[in-house]
Amino acid sequence: MNETAKRARATIDVAAVRSNVRALRARAPRAELMAVVKSDGYGHGAVPCARAAREAGAAWLGTALPEEALALRAAGDTGRLMCWLWTPGGPWGKAVEQDIDVSVSGLWALREVTEAARACGRTARVQLKIDTGLGRNGCQPADWPELTAAARAAETEGALTVTGVWSHFACADEPGHPSIALQLTAFDEALAVAAAAGLRPEVRHIANTPALLTLPEAHFDVVRAGIGIYGISPSPEVGTPQDFGLRPAMTLEASLASVKRAPGGHGVSYGHHYTTPGETTLALVPLGYADGVPRHASGSGPVLVAGKWRTVAGRIAMDQFVVDLGGDRAEPGDPALLFGPGDRGEPTAEDWAVAAGTIGYEIVTRIGTRVPRVYVDSDVEGDTTLTGSTA
């Protein structure tokens, strides 16, 4: 273990990522799987997780930002790769040169990618996005005929190829929500308009992780697996990770920085929102909101220390928080497990999400750069094979 990982570390099991990809592919056997590795692989490390996903059969990788996609190319990935969050003046030319599928939701983006393709003498790979009801990015249905006609004209010119048509659900993590059927209908209608314009995309896709798990009618040609490949459920309404054969890939832990006796009535951390009920032992965990531990979980965040679940005592500070061990003993350097798969009785990311009033996605993606990522492969004998580390 490197020196920076002795304070705290996020251990990522790449074998869990591979297993999760295989489990998700099995639920959509007729579709290709796109492993979404945006936001540095949801906090897990984009490059190691992308490699693990490819090893498990992911035909596509997906990112939000073009810079994320270009970084994957720089790391050696040569497979199908898509990015979808563009702003005017983005690096269209670099994406075209690297054979990255780029998403277009409006005429301004179509113009920019067409100009970039002409400038570099390459054919751009474009996927058109339709807003079927999420109300975020994507072309409104009223503007869709104009966009598809313009895309077909650029395709005829040879500037681009429309490789895909896609959309995104608003409420797939709420099974049975009435918007789901409405969005599927809108997507079918958008596909018909695109076909009437003369477009023949290779792939059509609308399913994110919850739709992959619960809506086989939404699988089409590609399913986009995001949070699921990291072993976290998209929502309790959809089911637990165990319900779908998924395993959380990240374990967040720290080494206790201090253990001391304190008298009863002793205030703990800022504002003294916690006061010791009697003589006790206080342990200091050297992680705080600067590391991504949510301050909203002050007084409620669960931690496994000295063999028992504890609750954060008082406020979570920028760099540290306290747990009350009561009559139990510990030593500086002993482990504090914030979350993981639960194998050692530790809390999970979902437990922290409940404590903070948020979702599991936010818990793992917010773990900051001060926390080194240590990569292990539990498929290798010994269960602790170090495959890489980042600080």
Secondary structure, 3 states (H helix, E strand, C coil): CCHHHCCEEEEEEHHHHHHHHHHHHHHCCCCEEEEECHHHHHCCCHHHHHHHHHHCCCCEEEECCHHHHHHHHHCCCCCEEEECCCCCCCCHHHHHHCCCEEEECCHHHHHHHHHHHHHHCCCEEEEEEECCCCCCCCECHHHHHHHHHHHHHHHHHCCEEEEEEECCCCCCCCCCCHHHHHHHHHHHHHHHHHHHCCCCCCEEECECHHHHHHCHHHCCCEEEECHHHHCCCCCCCCCCHHHHCCCCCEEEEEECCEEEEECCCCEECHHHCEECCCCEEEEEECCCHHHCCCHHHCCCCEEEECCEEEEEECCCCCCCEEEEEECCCCCCCCEEEEECCCCCCCCCHHHHHHHHCCCHHHHHHCCCCCCCEEEEECCCCCCCEEEEEEC
